[in-house]
Amino acid sequence: MDTEKTYSLEDLETVAFSGTSLAVIGHPIKHSLSPAMHNAALARLGETDERFKDWAYYRFDIRPEQLAEALPLFHKQRFRGLNLTIPHKVRALDLIKEIAPEAQSMGAVNTLVRNEAGYSGLNTDGYGLERGLAIDLDITFEGIAVMILGAGGAARAAAVQAILSGCSNLYMGNRSEEKLQGLISGLGSIFDQTDIQSFALNTLPGDLPEPGIVINATALGLNPEDPAPIDVAQLPAEWKVYDMIYNPSKTLLMKQAEARGLEAANGLSMLVHQGARALEAWTHQTVDADVMAAAAREALK
Ligand code: NAP
């Protein structure tokens, strides 16, 4: 089977996927780094364990309206696991019966694990983010101030992870005030006594405590000519910056942070570790995240 190819819904009915199959499904999906990362990690597992020699990870272009039809077909073809990406992460909640509590709180699933009746849903994005912060910036959320930029799915996953891990303060800013308030009230209904301070991106809250981390979960920075979402000059001197964007590998936000002497990292480590966690859920093995990171970097070239 060809793991470089982009498969479609029709292929699920006409192609026999042999061995143990995994896949990422999204729309668009052509540029996903997941097949490269996962197939590299599977090859590494196969070097020492025969059972993984026939495992393969594919990519499927599935449009939003095709998801409900696609999931039973993946199950029938015995796909062991699926990663969901844009635009399926939220929509899948209505199609999956068993959903892990953190995925429920995040309002999205990015990983499906096959069971006899269907698939159970997890969300490994928050875990991937926190591992990325630990590896790249040597911090965890516990006891520190967290500022999240954005109010979409990635911002929500980051906020839930920060709350679950016991951050000391949570600040959230977004371009659309309405979307931000919707997200904050949604989080408030799940987590009792959660005090989230909202702000407008052009005016950061005053008196920010040390230490702290800014997480960019907006799409601002995806285009090389994009401005930075905030003015890093307003951050305390010891804060760190994590940009979920990894392509381009250095956004203006990161450049401005570094110019001010603040440590900054991009979102590749989050991508790698959400993937590693998913693969661990499917294989029940410890996965070599460094192999996945190297494959992702190579695929980005
Ligand atoms: P999303 O749900 O579409 O949310 C997009 C967010 O970006 C919204 O808060 C939106 O603000 C904001 N935004 C878009 N254009 C903007 C602009 N011109 N100025 C200011 N804000 C703007 O997307 P998502 O899934 O949460 O993803 C957000 C980012 O995280 C993307 O860059 C994505 O690539 C990245 N991400 C990375 C990883 C990883 O593994 N590293 C994982 C997930 C996502 P409004 O509400 O005002 O529209």
Residues whose N, C-alpha, C, O or C-beta is under 5 A from the ligand:
A	BS01	NAP	G150 A151 G152 G153 A154 A155 N174 R175 S176 K179 A217 T218 A219 L220 M244 I245 G267 L268 M270 L271
